[in-house]
Amino acid sequence: MRTYTKVQKTGSVGRSIDVTSFKNYEELCSAIECMFGLEGLLNDPRGSGWKFVYVDYGNVVLLVGDDPWEEFVGCVGCIRILSTTEVWQMSEEGMKLLNSAAMQGINGTMSEGGRL
């Protein structure tokens, strides 16, 4: 099982960490904050603007902490630290994809002779 995971932040050199060397999300988050000079910002309850996400092996982007720790360790492909701008861009692109898929569904239904 591969345990080293890439951690990326725009404008910084990416790093690799062994996720199995941590006991929980709190330890992982603290170590990554130190690596990138973001101490206290990734889990700031006041909202620092940074989002801590990971991409699983199915290319699904999730917030770090959404899954139980053991499941996360087994499925994390890479970890990304996103700025407010990057989060906004992702949501814009996501909406375009959703709208595109919805239109394809409508067109597919109409071409099959179905009604809306």
Biopython code that builds the backbone (N, CA, C, O; Angstrom):
import numpy as np
from Bio.PDB.StructureBuilder import StructureBuilder

atoms = [
    (1, "MET", "N", (0.843, -1.184, 0.000)),
    (1, "MET", "CA", (0.000, 0.000, 0.000)),
    (1, "MET", "C", (0.890, 1.250, 0.000)),
    (1, "MET", "O", (1.799, 1.373, 0.821)),
    (2, "ARG", "N", (0.621, 2.162, -0.916)),
    (2, "ARG", "CA", (1.366, 3.410, -0.991)),
    (2, "ARG", "C", (0.941, 4.321, 0.148)),
    (2, "ARG", "O", (-0.250, 4.578, 0.322)),
    (3, "THR", "N", (1.893, 4.811, 0.921)),
    (3, "THR", "CA", (1.531, 5.657, 2.049)),
    (3, "THR", "C", (1.981, 7.101, 1.881)),
    (3, "THR", "O", (1.492, 7.984, 2.585)),
    (4, "TYR", "N", (2.907, 7.356, 0.956)),
    (4, "TYR", "CA", (3.332, 8.738, 0.739)),
    (4, "TYR", "C", (2.356, 9.436, -0.187)),
    (4, "TYR", "O", (1.962, 8.901, -1.223)),
    (5, "THR", "N", (1.980, 10.625, 0.203)),
    (5, "THR", "CA", (0.965, 11.386, -0.512)),
    (5, "THR", "C", (1.511, 12.770, -0.823)),
    (5, "THR", "O", (2.146, 13.392, 0.028)),
    (6, "LYS", "N", (1.270, 13.256, -2.034)),
    (6, "LYS", "CA", (1.691, 14.599, -2.413)),
    (6, "LYS", "C", (0.788, 15.627, -1.739)),
    (6, "LYS", "O", (-0.427, 15.452, -1.647)),
    (7, "VAL", "N", (1.414, 16.699, -1.274)),
    (7, "VAL", "CA", (0.682, 17.837, -0.724)),
    (7, "VAL", "C", (1.055, 19.036, -1.580)),
    (7, "VAL", "O", (2.236, 19.332, -1.763)),
    (8, "GLN", "N", (0.036, 19.733, -2.111)),
    (8, "GLN", "CA", (0.279, 20.827, -3.043)),
    (8, "GLN", "C", (-0.421, 22.097, -2.594)),
    (8, "GLN", "O", (-1.531, 22.064, -2.064)),
    (9, "LYS", "N", (0.249, 23.214, -2.819)),
    (9, "LYS", "CA", (-0.312, 24.544, -2.587)),
    (9, "LYS", "C", (0.243, 25.443, -3.681)),
    (9, "LYS", "O", (1.455, 25.496, -3.885)),
    (10, "THR", "N", (-0.628, 26.145, -4.382)),
    (10, "THR", "CA", (-0.192, 27.036, -5.453)),
    (10, "THR", "C", (0.821, 28.032, -4.910)),
    (10, "THR", "O", (0.620, 28.635, -3.855)),
    (11, "GLY", "N", (1.919, 28.194, -5.652)),
    (11, "GLY", "CA", (2.947, 29.135, -5.254)),
    (11, "GLY", "C", (3.999, 28.551, -4.322)),
    (11, "GLY", "O", (4.935, 29.246, -3.927)),
    (12, "SER", "N", (3.851, 27.291, -3.970)),
    (12, "SER", "CA", (4.814, 26.627, -3.089)),
    (12, "SER", "C", (5.298, 25.337, -3.726)),
    (12, "SER", "O", (4.628, 24.759, -4.583)),
    (13, "VAL", "N", (6.451, 24.902, -3.302)),
    (13, "VAL", "CA", (6.970, 23.619, -3.757)),
    (13, "VAL", "C", (6.149, 22.516, -3.091)),
    (13, "VAL", "O", (5.948, 22.529, -1.877)),
    (14, "GLY", "N", (5.681, 21.570, -3.889)),
    (14, "GLY", "CA", (4.917, 20.447, -3.343)),
    (14, "GLY", "C", (5.806, 19.571, -2.468)),
    (14, "GLY", "O", (7.028, 19.556, -2.608)),
    (15, "ARG", "N", (5.176, 18.863, -1.588)),
    (15, "ARG", "CA", (5.904, 17.974, -0.688)),
    (15, "ARG", "C", (5.170, 16.644, -0.614)),
    (15, "ARG", "O", (4.011, 16.536, -1.014)),
    (16, "SER", "N", (5.857, 15.640, -0.099)),
    (16, "SER", "CA", (5.238, 14.334, 0.122)),
    (16, "SER", "C", (5.283, 14.023, 1.605)),
    (16, "SER", "O", (6.260, 14.315, 2.294)),
    (17, "ILE", "N", (4.202, 13.425, 2.078)),
    (17, "ILE", "CA", (4.153, 13.026, 3.478)),
    (17, "ILE", "C", (3.654, 11.595, 3.574)),
    (17, "ILE", "O", (2.955, 11.105, 2.687)),
    (18, "ASP", "N", (4.016, 10.940, 4.647)),
    (18, "ASP", "CA", (3.534, 9.589, 4.929)),
    (18, "ASP", "C", (2.305, 9.723, 5.819)),
    (18, "ASP", "O", (2.425, 9.948, 7.023)),
    (19, "VAL", "N", (1.114, 9.583, 5.219)),
    (19, "VAL", "CA", (-0.115, 9.783, 6.000)),
    (19, "VAL", "C", (-0.285, 8.753, 7.110)),
    (19, "VAL", "O", (-0.988, 9.005, 8.089)),
    (20, "THR", "N", (0.352, 7.598, 6.966)),
    (20, "THR", "CA", (0.206, 6.578, 8.010)),
    (20, "THR", "C", (1.009, 6.915, 9.263)),
    (20, "THR", "O", (0.835, 6.267, 10.296)),
    (21, "SER", "N", (1.880, 7.911, 9.190)),
    (21, "SER", "CA", (2.665, 8.290, 10.364)),
    (21, "SER", "C", (1.874, 9.175, 11.331)),
    (21, "SER", "O", (2.356, 9.498, 12.417)),
    (22, "PHE", "N", (0.668, 9.563, 10.937)),
    (22, "PHE", "CA", (-0.185, 10.400, 11.781)),
    (22, "PHE", "C", (-1.308, 9.558, 12.373)),
    (22, "PHE", "O", (-1.727, 8.564, 11.780)),
    (23, "LYS", "N", (-1.788, 9.956, 13.534)),
    (23, "LYS", "CA", (-2.861, 9.211, 14.210)),
    (23, "LYS", "C", (-4.242, 9.719, 13.854)),
    (23, "LYS", "O", (-5.225, 8.989, 13.984)),
    (24, "ASN", "N", (-4.331, 10.969, 13.403)),
    (24, "ASN", "CA", (-5.640, 11.568, 13.141)),
    (24, "ASN", "C", (-5.489, 12.824, 12.280)),
    (24, "ASN", "O", (-4.378, 13.231, 11.942)),
    (25, "TYR", "N", (-6.624, 13.425, 11.936)),
    (25, "TYR", "CA", (-6.625, 14.621, 11.095)),
    (25, "TYR", "C", (-5.919, 15.789, 11.779)),
    (25, "TYR", "O", (-5.226, 16.564, 11.119)),
    (26, "GLU", "N", (-6.087, 15.922, 13.084)),
    (26, "GLU", "CA", (-5.490, 17.033, 13.813)),
    (26, "GLU", "C", (-3.966, 17.037, 13.665)),
    (26, "GLU", "O", (-3.366, 18.079, 13.403)),
    (27, "GLU", "N", (-3.348, 15.868, 13.833)),
    (27, "GLU", "CA", (-1.896, 15.756, 13.680)),
    (27, "GLU", "C", (-1.472, 16.063, 12.248)),
    (27, "GLU", "O", (-0.499, 16.783, 12.025)),
    (28, "LEU", "N", (-2.202, 15.516, 11.281)),
    (28, "LEU", "CA", (-1.895, 15.747, 9.868)),
    (28, "LEU", "C", (-1.981, 17.231, 9.541)),
    (28, "LEU", "O", (-1.071, 17.793, 8.931)),
    (29, "CYS", "N", (-3.049, 17.848, 9.938)),
    (29, "CYS", "CA", (-3.281, 19.260, 9.656)),
    (29, "CYS", "C", (-2.180, 20.132, 10.265)),
    (29, "CYS", "O", (-1.672, 21.045, 9.613)),
    (30, "SER", "N", (-1.825, 19.853, 11.487)),
    (30, "SER", "CA", (-0.787, 20.617, 12.171)),
    (30, "SER", "C", (0.552, 20.508, 11.437)),
    (30, "SER", "O", (1.251, 21.507, 11.264)),
    (31, "ALA", "N", (0.904, 19.302, 11.008)),
    (31, "ALA", "CA", (2.166, 19.093, 10.290)),
    (31, "ALA", "C", (2.162, 19.829, 8.949)),
    (31, "ALA", "O", (3.167, 20.429, 8.570)),
    (32, "ILE", "N", (1.042, 19.785, 8.233)),
    (32, "ILE", "CA", (0.961, 20.445, 6.928)),
    (32, "ILE", "C", (0.968, 21.962, 7.089)),
    (32, "ILE", "O", (1.574, 22.669, 6.284)),
    (33, "GLU", "N", (0.298, 22.463, 8.125)),
    (33, "GLU", "CA", (0.338, 23.902, 8.386)),
    (33, "GLU", "C", (1.782, 24.370, 8.594)),
    (33, "GLU", "O", (2.185, 25.408, 8.068)),
    (34, "CYS", "N", (2.551, 23.605, 9.357)),
    (34, "CYS", "CA", (3.962, 23.953, 9.604)),
    (34, "CYS", "C", (4.786, 23.903, 8.322)),
    (34, "CYS", "O", (5.630, 24.770, 8.097)),
    (35, "MET", "N", (4.552, 22.904, 7.484)),
    (35, "MET", "CA", (5.295, 22.758, 6.225)),
    (35, "MET", "C", (5.140, 23.969, 5.322)),
    (35, "MET", "O", (6.086, 24.383, 4.652)),
    (36, "PHE", "N", (3.924, 24.541, 5.310)),
    (36, "PHE", "CA", (3.619, 25.618, 4.379)),
    (36, "PHE", "C", (3.497, 26.989, 5.051)),
    (36, "PHE", "O", (3.078, 27.954, 4.413)),
    (37, "GLY", "N", (3.860, 27.080, 6.328)),
    (37, "GLY", "CA", (3.805, 28.365, 7.028)),
    (37, "GLY", "C", (2.399, 28.883, 7.247)),
    (37, "GLY", "O", (2.170, 30.092, 7.213)),
    (38, "LEU", "N", (1.459, 27.984, 7.471)),
    (38, "LEU", "CA", (0.050, 28.350, 7.644)),
    (38, "LEU", "C", (-0.457, 28.008, 9.050)),
    (38, "LEU", "O", (-1.634, 27.690, 9.221)),
    (39, "GLU", "N", (0.416, 28.069, 10.045)),
    (39, "GLU", "CA", (0.060, 27.652, 11.390)),
    (39, "GLU", "C", (-1.271, 28.270, 11.852)),
    (39, "GLU", "O", (-1.434, 29.490, 11.875)),
    (40, "GLY", "N", (-2.205, 27.401, 12.212)),
    (40, "GLY", "CA", (-3.501, 27.825, 12.729)),
    (40, "GLY", "C", (-4.514, 28.275, 11.694)),
    (40, "GLY", "O", (-5.622, 28.666, 12.061)),
    (41, "LEU", "N", (-4.176, 28.235, 10.418)),
    (41, "LEU", "CA", (-5.075, 28.770, 9.396)),
    (41, "LEU", "C", (-5.965, 27.735, 8.711)),
    (41, "LEU", "O", (-7.040, 28.089, 8.228)),
    (42, "LEU", "N", (-5.554, 26.476, 8.653)),
    (42, "LEU", "CA", (-6.352, 25.486, 7.917)),
    (42, "LEU", "C", (-7.632, 25.095, 8.647)),
    (42, "LEU", "O", (-8.628, 24.747, 8.013)),
    (43, "ASN", "N", (-7.610, 25.149, 9.952)),
    (43, "ASN", "CA", (-8.813, 24.810, 10.725)),
    (43, "ASN", "C", (-9.314, 26.004, 11.526)),
    (43, "ASN", "O", (-9.919, 25.841, 12.585)),
    (44, "ASP", "N", (-9.061, 27.194, 11.018)),
    (44, "ASP", "CA", (-9.469, 28.415, 11.704)),
    (44, "ASP", "C", (-10.990, 28.535, 11.683)),
    (44, "ASP", "O", (-11.579, 28.660, 10.610)),
    (45, "PRO", "N", (-11.646, 28.499, 12.867)),
    (45, "PRO", "CA", (-13.107, 28.578, 12.904)),
    (45, "PRO", "C", (-13.649, 29.912, 12.377)),
    (45, "PRO", "O", (-14.809, 29.993, 11.973)),
    (46, "ARG", "N", (-12.822, 30.949, 12.381)),
    (46, "ARG", "CA", (-13.260, 32.256, 11.862)),
    (46, "ARG", "C", (-13.190, 32.305, 10.344)),
    (46, "ARG", "O", (-13.693, 33.243, 9.726)),
    (47, "GLY", "N", (-12.573, 31.305, 9.746)),
    (47, "GLY", "CA", (-12.487, 31.229, 8.284)),
    (47, "GLY", "C", (-11.342, 32.054, 7.719)),
    (47, "GLY", "O", (-11.486, 33.255, 7.489)),
    (48, "SER", "N", (-10.217, 31.411, 7.498)),
    (48, "SER", "CA", (-9.031, 32.093, 6.970)),
    (48, "SER", "C", (-9.091, 32.229, 5.456)),
    (48, "SER", "O", (-8.322, 32.991, 4.871)),
    (49, "GLY", "N", (-9.981, 31.512, 4.829)),
    (49, "GLY", "CA", (-10.047, 31.518, 3.370)),
    (49, "GLY", "C", (-9.395, 30.295, 2.747)),
    (49, "GLY", "O", (-9.703, 29.952, 1.606)),
    (50, "TRP", "N", (-8.501, 29.630, 3.470)),
    (50, "TRP", "CA", (-7.850, 28.428, 2.954)),
    (50, "TRP", "C", (-8.770, 27.230, 3.130)),
    (50, "TRP", "O", (-9.429, 27.090, 4.160)),
    (51, "LYS", "N", (-8.813, 26.370, 2.122)),
    (51, "LYS", "CA", (-9.571, 25.110, 2.207)),
    (51, "LYS", "C", (-8.597, 23.961, 2.042)),
    (51, "LYS", "O", (-7.693, 23.995, 1.207)),
    (52, "PHE", "N", (-8.801, 22.960, 2.846)),
    (52, "PHE", "CA", (-7.926, 21.797, 2.935)),
    (52, "PHE", "C", (-8.696, 20.642, 2.311)),
    (52, "PHE", "O", (-9.624, 20.120, 2.928)),
    (53, "VAL", "N", (-8.328, 20.232, 1.094)),
    (53, "VAL", "CA", (-9.077, 19.205, 0.376)),
    (53, "VAL", "C", (-8.153, 18.068, -0.039)),
    (53, "VAL", "O", (-6.929, 18.198, -0.036)),
    (54, "TYR", "N", (-8.774, 16.960, -0.393)),
    (54, "TYR", "CA", (-7.996, 15.858, -0.958)),
    (54, "TYR", "C", (-8.729, 15.271, -2.140)),
    (54, "TYR", "O", (-9.947, 15.390, -2.271)),
    (55, "VAL", "N", (-7.955, 14.636, -2.992)),
    (55, "VAL", "CA", (-8.502, 13.953, -4.159)),
    (55, "VAL", "C", (-8.306, 12.464, -3.911)),
    (55, "VAL", "O", (-7.198, 12.011, -3.626)),
    (56, "ASP", "N", (-9.403, 11.703, -4.025)),
    (56, "ASP", "CA", (-9.284, 10.255, -3.805)),
    (56, "ASP", "C", (-8.907, 9.569, -5.114)),
    (56, "ASP", "O", (-8.738, 10.230, -6.139)),
    (57, "TYR", "N", (-8.777, 8.256, -5.082)),
    (57, "TYR", "CA", (-8.349, 7.524, -6.271)),
    (57, "TYR", "C", (-9.388, 7.530, -7.383)),
    (57, "TYR", "O", (-9.075, 7.162, -8.515)),
    (58, "GLY", "N", (-10.618, 7.939, -7.086)),
    (58, "GLY", "CA", (-11.647, 8.075, -8.117)),
    (58, "GLY", "C", (-11.729, 9.490, -8.661)),
    (58, "GLY", "O", (-12.671, 9.822, -9.381)),
    (59, "ASN", "N", (-10.740, 10.342, -8.323)),
    (59, "ASN", "CA", (-10.695, 11.755, -8.724)),
    (59, "ASN", "C", (-11.837, 12.582, -8.165)),
    (59, "ASN", "O", (-12.260, 13.556, -8.788)),
    (60, "VAL", "N", (-12.337, 12.210, -7.008)),
    (60, "VAL", "CA", (-13.372, 12.972, -6.325)),
    (60, "VAL", "C", (-12.682, 13.895, -5.324)),
    (60, "VAL", "O", (-11.829, 13.451, -4.556)),
    (61, "VAL", "N", (-13.046, 15.177, -5.330)),
    (61, "VAL", "CA", (-12.465, 16.152, -4.409)),
    (61, "VAL", "C", (-13.364, 16.244, -3.176)),
    (61, "VAL", "O", (-14.568, 16.476, -3.280)),
    (62, "LEU", "N", (-12.753, 16.058, -2.011)),
    (62, "LEU", "CA", (-13.478, 16.089, -0.737)),
    (62, "LEU", "C", (-12.740, 16.960, 0.260)),
    (62, "LEU", "O", (-11.529, 17.152, 0.149)),
    (63, "LEU", "N", (-13.464, 17.485, 1.231)),
    (63, "LEU", "CA", (-12.812, 18.227, 2.301)),
    (63, "LEU", "C", (-12.097, 17.254, 3.220)),
    (63, "LEU", "O", (-12.632, 16.201, 3.565)),
    (64, "VAL", "N", (-10.884, 17.614, 3.614)),
    (64, "VAL", "CA", (-10.158, 16.792, 4.574)),
    (64, "VAL", "C", (-10.966, 16.783, 5.865)),
    (64, "VAL", "O", (-11.347, 17.833, 6.382)),
    (65, "GLY", "N", (-11.221, 15.585, 6.377)),
    (65, "GLY", "CA", (-12.014, 15.440, 7.597)),
    (65, "GLY", "C", (-13.418, 14.920, 7.345)),
    (65, "GLY", "O", (-14.123, 14.562, 8.289)),
    (66, "ASP", "N", (-13.839, 14.872, 6.078)),
    (66, "ASP", "CA", (-15.186, 14.398, 5.756)),
    (66, "ASP", "C", (-15.362, 12.900, 5.992)),
    (66, "ASP", "O", (-16.452, 12.450, 6.344)),
    (67, "ASP", "N", (-14.301, 12.135, 5.800)),
    (67, "ASP", "CA", (-14.378, 10.679, 5.949)),
    (67, "ASP", "C", (-13.696, 10.250, 7.239)),
    (67, "ASP", "O", (-12.844, 10.974, 7.756)),
    (68, "PRO", "N", (-14.055, 9.085, 7.765)),
    (68, "PRO", "CA", (-13.331, 8.560, 8.924)),
    (68, "PRO", "C", (-11.837, 8.459, 8.586)),
    (68, "PRO", "O", (-11.480, 8.187, 7.440)),
    (69, "TRP", "N", (-10.978, 8.674, 9.565)),
    (69, "TRP", "CA", (-9.533, 8.701, 9.361)),
    (69, "TRP", "C", (-9.021, 7.482, 8.605)),
    (69, "TRP", "O", (-8.266, 7.629, 7.643)),
    (70, "GLU", "N", (-9.417, 6.279, 9.022)),
    (70, "GLU", "CA", (-8.910, 5.051, 8.397)),
    (70, "GLU", "C", (-9.285, 4.989, 6.920)),
    (70, "GLU", "O", (-8.494, 4.540, 6.091)),
    (71, "GLU", "N", (-10.487, 5.439, 6.599)),
    (71, "GLU", "CA", (-10.934, 5.446, 5.199)),
    (71, "GLU", "C", (-10.114, 6.452, 4.393)),
    (71, "GLU", "O", (-9.704, 6.168, 3.267)),
    (72, "PHE", "N", (-9.882, 7.615, 4.969)),
    (72, "PHE", "CA", (-9.074, 8.650, 4.326)),
    (72, "PHE", "C", (-7.677, 8.125, 3.995)),
    (72, "PHE", "O", (-7.203, 8.287, 2.871)),
    (73, "VAL", "N", (-7.023, 7.503, 4.965)),
    (73, "VAL", "CA", (-5.667, 6.980, 4.772)),
    (73, "VAL", "C", (-5.635, 5.983, 3.616)),
    (73, "VAL", "O", (-4.652, 5.933, 2.877)),
    (74, "GLY", "N", (-6.684, 5.198, 3.449)),
    (74, "GLY", "CA", (-6.732, 4.188, 2.398)),
    (74, "GLY", "C", (-7.087, 4.704, 1.021)),
    (74, "GLY", "O", (-6.858, 4.010, 0.030)),
    (75, "CYS", "N", (-7.647, 5.916, 0.928)),
    (75, "CYS", "CA", (-8.114, 6.367, -0.385)),
    (75, "CYS", "C", (-7.532, 7.695, -0.854)),
    (75, "CYS", "O", (-7.818, 8.118, -1.974)),
    (76, "VAL", "N", (-6.728, 8.364, -0.037)),
    (76, "VAL", "CA", (-6.199, 9.674, -0.431)),
    (76, "VAL", "C", (-5.177, 9.531, -1.549)),
    (76, "VAL", "O", (-4.232, 8.748, -1.449)),
    (77, "GLY", "N", (-5.382, 10.301, -2.617)),
    (77, "GLY", "CA", (-4.446, 10.308, -3.731)),
    (77, "GLY", "C", (-3.489, 11.484, -3.633)),
    (77, "GLY", "O", (-2.285, 11.323, -3.830)),
    (78, "CYS", "N", (-4.016, 12.667, -3.329)),
    (78, "CYS", "CA", (-3.195, 13.841, -3.081)),
    (78, "CYS", "C", (-3.989, 14.814, -2.224)),
    (78, "CYS", "O", (-5.217, 14.748, -2.151)),
    (79, "ILE", "N", (-3.264, 15.712, -1.582)),
    (79, "ILE", "CA", (-3.874, 16.723, -0.714)),
    (79, "ILE", "C", (-3.557, 18.079, -1.323)),
    (79, "ILE", "O", (-2.442, 18.317, -1.786)),
    (80, "ARG", "N", (-4.549, 18.968, -1.320)),
    (80, "ARG", "CA", (-4.341, 20.315, -1.851)),
    (80, "ARG", "C", (-4.804, 21.342, -0.837)),
    (80, "ARG", "O", (-5.805, 21.158, -0.145)),
    (81, "ILE", "N", (-4.057, 22.417, -0.768)),
    (81, "ILE", "CA", (-4.443, 23.570, 0.037)),
    (81, "ILE", "C", (-4.890, 24.621, -0.960)),
    (81, "ILE", "O", (-4.092, 25.107, -1.761)),
    (82, "LEU", "N", (-6.165, 24.970, -0.910)),
    (82, "LEU", "CA", (-6.743, 25.878, -1.899)),
    (82, "LEU", "C", (-6.980, 27.262, -1.313)),
    (82, "LEU", "O", (-7.407, 27.399, -0.167)),
    (83, "SER", "N", (-6.699, 28.281, -2.110)),
    (83, "SER", "CA", (-7.003, 29.658, -1.715)),
    (83, "SER", "C", (-8.485, 29.928, -1.979)),
    (83, "SER", "O", (-9.167, 29.125, -2.616)),
    (84, "THR", "N", (-8.963, 31.044, -1.492)),
    (84, "THR", "CA", (-10.357, 31.434, -1.735)),
    (84, "THR", "C", (-10.638, 31.510, -3.229)),
    (84, "THR", "O", (-11.699, 31.083, -3.684)),
    (85, "THR", "N", (-9.691, 32.054, -3.997)),
    (85, "THR", "CA", (-9.850, 32.175, -5.455)),
    (85, "THR", "C", (-9.969, 30.810, -6.108)),
    (85, "THR", "O", (-10.814, 30.609, -6.981)),
    (86, "GLU", "N", (-9.126, 29.869, -5.691)),
    (86, "GLU", "CA", (-9.171, 28.521, -6.274)),
    (86, "GLU", "C", (-10.489, 27.822, -5.949)),
    (86, "GLU", "O", (-11.034, 27.104, -6.787)),
    (87, "VAL", "N", (-11.000, 28.026, -4.745)),
    (87, "VAL", "CA", (-12.291, 27.440, -4.370)),
    (87, "VAL", "C", (-13.387, 28.036, -5.244)),
    (87, "VAL", "O", (-14.256, 27.310, -5.728)),
    (88, "TRP", "N", (-13.353, 29.349, -5.450)),
    (88, "TRP", "CA", (-14.355, 30.017, -6.278)),
    (88, "TRP", "C", (-14.298, 29.487, -7.702)),
    (88, "TRP", "O", (-15.336, 29.220, -8.307)),
    (89, "GLN", "N", (-13.076, 29.331, -8.251)),
    (89, "GLN", "CA", (-12.919, 28.816, -9.612)),
    (89, "GLN", "C", (-13.465, 27.397, -9.714)),
    (89, "GLN", "O", (-14.118, 27.050, -10.697)),
    (90, "MET", "N", (-13.199, 26.577, -8.698)),
    (90, "MET", "CA", (-13.717, 25.203, -8.707)),
    (90, "MET", "C", (-15.233, 25.208, -8.698)),
    (90, "MET", "O", (-15.852, 24.409, -9.400)),
    (91, "SER", "N", (-15.849, 26.092, -7.915)),
    (91, "SER", "CA", (-17.309, 26.106, -7.851)),
    (91, "SER", "C", (-17.898, 26.597, -9.163)),
    (91, "SER", "O", (-18.943, 26.106, -9.590)),
    (92, "GLU", "N", (-17.243, 27.563, -9.813)),
    (92, "GLU", "CA", (-17.700, 28.034, -11.122)),
    (92, "GLU", "C", (-17.631, 26.910, -12.158)),
    (92, "GLU", "O", (-18.581, 26.695, -12.912)),
    (93, "GLU", "N", (-16.507, 26.197, -12.193)),
    (93, "GLU", "CA", (-16.336, 25.091, -13.136)),
    (93, "GLU", "C", (-17.323, 23.974, -12.832)),
    (93, "GLU", "O", (-17.872, 23.351, -13.741)),
    (94, "GLY", "N", (-17.540, 23.729, -11.549)),
    (94, "GLY", "CA", (-18.496, 22.694, -11.154)),
    (94, "GLY", "C", (-19.901, 23.018, -11.619)),
    (94, "GLY", "O", (-20.624, 22.137, -12.084)),
    (95, "MET", "N", (-20.293, 24.282, -11.497)),
    (95, "MET", "CA", (-21.622, 24.686, -11.955)),
    (95, "MET", "C", (-21.745, 24.528, -13.467)),
    (95, "MET", "O", (-22.790, 24.115, -13.970)),
    (96, "LYS", "N", (-20.675, 24.858, -14.190)),
    (96, "LYS", "CA", (-20.700, 24.691, -15.652)),
    (96, "LYS", "C", (-20.872, 23.212, -16.002)),
    (96, "LYS", "O", (-21.642, 22.865, -16.897)),
    (97, "LEU", "N", (-20.151, 22.345, -15.291)),
    (97, "LEU", "CA", (-20.271, 20.907, -15.548)),
    (97, "LEU", "C", (-21.681, 20.411, -15.225)),
    (97, "LEU", "O", (-22.260, 19.634, -15.985)),
    (98, "LEU", "N", (-22.229, 20.862, -14.099)),
    (98, "LEU", "CA", (-23.584, 20.443, -13.727)),
    (98, "LEU", "C", (-24.595, 20.911, -14.766)),
    (98, "LEU", "O", (-25.463, 20.142, -15.181)),
    (99, "ASN", "N", (-24.485, 22.173, -15.188)),
    (99, "ASN", "CA", (-25.404, 22.707, -16.196)),
    (99, "ASN", "C", (-25.249, 21.967, -17.515)),
    (99, "ASN", "O", (-26.244, 21.690, -18.185)),
    (100, "SER", "N", (-24.031, 21.646, -17.896)),
    (100, "SER", "CA", (-23.770, 20.910, -19.127)),
    (100, "SER", "C", (-24.390, 19.509, -19.060)),
    (100, "SER", "O", (-25.013, 19.052, -20.019)),
    (101, "ALA", "N", (-24.213, 18.836, -17.925)),
    (101, "ALA", "CA", (-24.774, 17.489, -17.754)),
    (101, "ALA", "C", (-26.292, 17.534, -17.764)),
    (101, "ALA", "O", (-26.938, 16.648, -18.324)),
    (102, "ALA", "N", (-26.863, 18.556, -17.153)),
    (102, "ALA", "CA", (-28.325, 18.685, -17.129)),
    (102, "ALA", "C", (-28.859, 18.879, -18.539)),
    (102, "ALA", "O", (-29.869, 18.283, -18.913)),
    (103, "MET", "N", (-28.178, 19.717, -19.326)),
    (103, "MET", "CA", (-28.616, 19.951, -20.704)),
    (103, "MET", "C", (-28.482, 18.679, -21.533)),
    (103, "MET", "O", (-29.346, 18.395, -22.363)),
    (104, "GLN", "N", (-27.419, 17.911, -21.325)),
    (104, "GLN", "CA", (-27.244, 16.655, -22.049)),
    (104, "GLN", "C", (-28.358, 15.687, -21.682)),
    (104, "GLN", "O", (-28.864, 14.963, -22.539)),
    (105, "GLY", "N", (-28.740, 15.675, -20.415)),
    (105, "GLY", "CA", (-29.829, 14.806, -19.967)),
    (105, "GLY", "C", (-31.146, 15.199, -20.607)),
    (105, "GLY", "O", (-31.922, 14.339, -21.026)),
    (106, "ILE", "N", (-31.399, 16.500, -20.683)),
    (106, "ILE", "CA", (-32.632, 16.994, -21.307)),
    (106, "ILE", "C", (-32.630, 16.645, -22.787)),
    (106, "ILE", "O", (-33.625, 16.140, -23.308)),
    (107, "ASN", "N", (-31.518, 16.911, -23.469)),
    (107, "ASN", "CA", (-31.429, 16.618, -24.901)),
    (107, "ASN", "C", (-31.546, 15.122, -25.158)),
    (107, "ASN", "O", (-32.183, 14.707, -26.127)),
    (108, "GLY", "N", (-30.938, 14.310, -24.300)),
    (108, "GLY", "CA", (-31.019, 12.865, -24.456)),
    (108, "GLY", "C", (-32.442, 12.356, -24.281)),
    (108, "GLY", "O", (-32.882, 11.460, -25.000)),
    (109, "THR", "N", (-33.162, 12.938, -23.315)),
    (109, "THR", "CA", (-34.547, 12.541, -23.082)),
    (109, "THR", "C", (-35.412, 12.936, -24.261)),
    (109, "THR", "O", (-36.264, 12.161, -24.693)),
    (110, "MET", "N", (-35.203, 14.138, -24.788)),
    (110, "MET", "CA", (-36.020, 14.615, -25.908)),
    (110, "MET", "C", (-35.724, 13.809, -27.165)),
    (110, "MET", "O", (-36.636, 13.507, -27.934)),
    (111, "SER", "N", (-34.455, 13.456, -27.382)),
    (111, "SER", "CA", (-34.127, 12.711, -28.592)),
    (111, "SER", "C", (-34.649, 11.266, -28.542)),
    (111, "SER", "O", (-34.802, 10.612, -29.573)),
    (112, "GLU", "N", (-34.916, 10.791, -27.333)),
    (112, "GLU", "CA", (-35.478, 9.442, -27.192)),
    (112, "GLU", "C", (-36.989, 9.446, -27.258)),
    (112, "GLU", "O", (-37.638, 8.415, -27.082)),
    (113, "GLY", "N", (-37.545, 10.633, -27.516)),
    (113, "GLY", "CA", (-38.994, 10.717, -27.647)),
    (113, "GLY", "C", (-39.701, 10.915, -26.314)),
    (113, "GLY", "O", (-40.929, 10.876, -26.241)),
    (114, "GLY", "N", (-38.919, 11.127, -25.266)),
    (114, "GLY", "CA", (-39.518, 11.346, -23.937)),
    (114, "GLY", "C", (-39.974, 12.766, -23.764)),
    (114, "GLY", "O", (-39.620, 13.650, -24.544)),
    (115, "ARG", "N", (-40.770, 12.982, -22.727)),
    (115, "ARG", "CA", (-41.221, 14.339, -22.421)),
    (115, "ARG", "C", (-40.632, 14.756, -21.098)),
    (115, "ARG", "O", (-40.274, 13.925, -20.264)),
    (116, "LEU", "N", (-40.539, 16.047, -20.922)),
    (116, "LEU", "CA", (-40.018, 16.599, -19.679)),
    (116, "LEU", "C", (-41.118, 16.740, -18.660)),
    (116, "LEU", "O", (-40.870, 17.192, -17.542)),
]
sb = StructureBuilder()
sb.init_structure("model")
sb.init_model(0)
sb.init_chain("A")
sb.init_seg("    ")
for serial, (resi, resn, name, xyz) in enumerate(atoms, 1):
    if name == "N":
        sb.init_residue(resn, " ", resi, " ")
    sb.init_atom(name, np.array(xyz, "f"), 0.0, 1.0, " ", f" {name:<3s}", serial, name[0])
structure = sb.get_structure()
